[in-house]
Amino acid sequence: MNFSVYWQHADAVSKTLYFVLLAMSIATWTIFILRLMGTRQLKQQAYAQLSKALSSLKAKFTHLTFEQRKAVAEQALLRQISAEKSNAEKGVAVLGTIASIAPFVGLFGTVWGIFHALVAVGKSGQAGLAQVATPVGEALIMTGLGLAVAIPAVLAYNICVRFNRGLAHDLQDQAHSLLIDTMLQQESVDPKSETKAAQQSYAGGQA
């Protein structure tokens, strides 16, 4: 069927639904392509932010005990992980919404088109296959358009959710590694400071 024939017979509601589906499709592919292009960069930025969040606290660890330093570092890492998860989930909700409502938008267009087709048949008084097939076929185009928008949105949503799940696991592993390294460094520094303080107090007592 020629698309121009469908467009000529479509009314304002059908054309509006068509543009809505077109906008949904453009949004789906735009978000998905941007996420694919920024996957590696997003992970590297998340790792850098974790290191930055922990390094900014090292200067404040001097007057804290080991357990206090560990608790503060854990809270800082958890807060940064939550922030990175929020950044990674931007746009995923849009994909899920499009995947959910696109079929219903197409179905509404189909129902609307069939309704007008039946009204036209009732006015003409002829209910033959030749009179019904063309307008009903034109109405069913909206169902196909709704599915054509929804299926890529579902696939893109699942891929993004899977990436976010993997990113969350990687961030947890990176945070544990950073926490262990930081605590080991602080623990190696503490005995030296305690030994130095003890030597100073001993020298003072001798004096």
Secondary structure, 3 states (H helix, E strand, C coil): CCHHHHHHHCCHHHHHHHHHHHHHHHHHHHHHHHHHHCHHHHHHHHHHHHHHHHHCCHHHCCCCCHHHHHHHHHHHHHHHHHHHHHHHCCCHHHHHHHHHHHHHHHHHHHHHHHHHHHHHHHHHCCCCHHHHHHHHHHHHHHHHHHHHHHHHHHHHHHHHHHHHHHHHHHHHHHHHHHHHHHHHHHHHHHHHHHHHHHHHHHHHHHC
